[in-house]
Amino acid sequence: MTNNYSNNQYKEAENIANDFINKNHNNIKEVTIQETEDSPMGGIVVRGTANGIEFSVSVDSDNQGELSFGGIMKSEGFPETKEECINEICE
């Protein structure tokens, strides 16, 4: 797959994923990024583990290249979402 983003943008996507997980979930002790790559649908996918449990975060890009959180897929047993972040993303 062709890399459509700069190294800085991939690093920013990793930071977005890490921040989202830490700010929106309970009892996060460790986030490990394992893979960052272009998404077939556009944007960037960041895969890793939180407390040893797998996740995949999509990071979207607008027309100016600004990155933002797009969504998360979590494996069974992933730390629970904080009560105050269920209906609105905590930033």
Buried (B, 14 or more C-beta within 10 A) or exposed (E): EEEEBEEEBBEBBBBBBBBBBEEBBEEBEEBEBEEBBBBEEEBBBBBBBBBEEBBBBBBBBEEEEEBEBBEBEBEEEBBEBEEEBEEEEBE
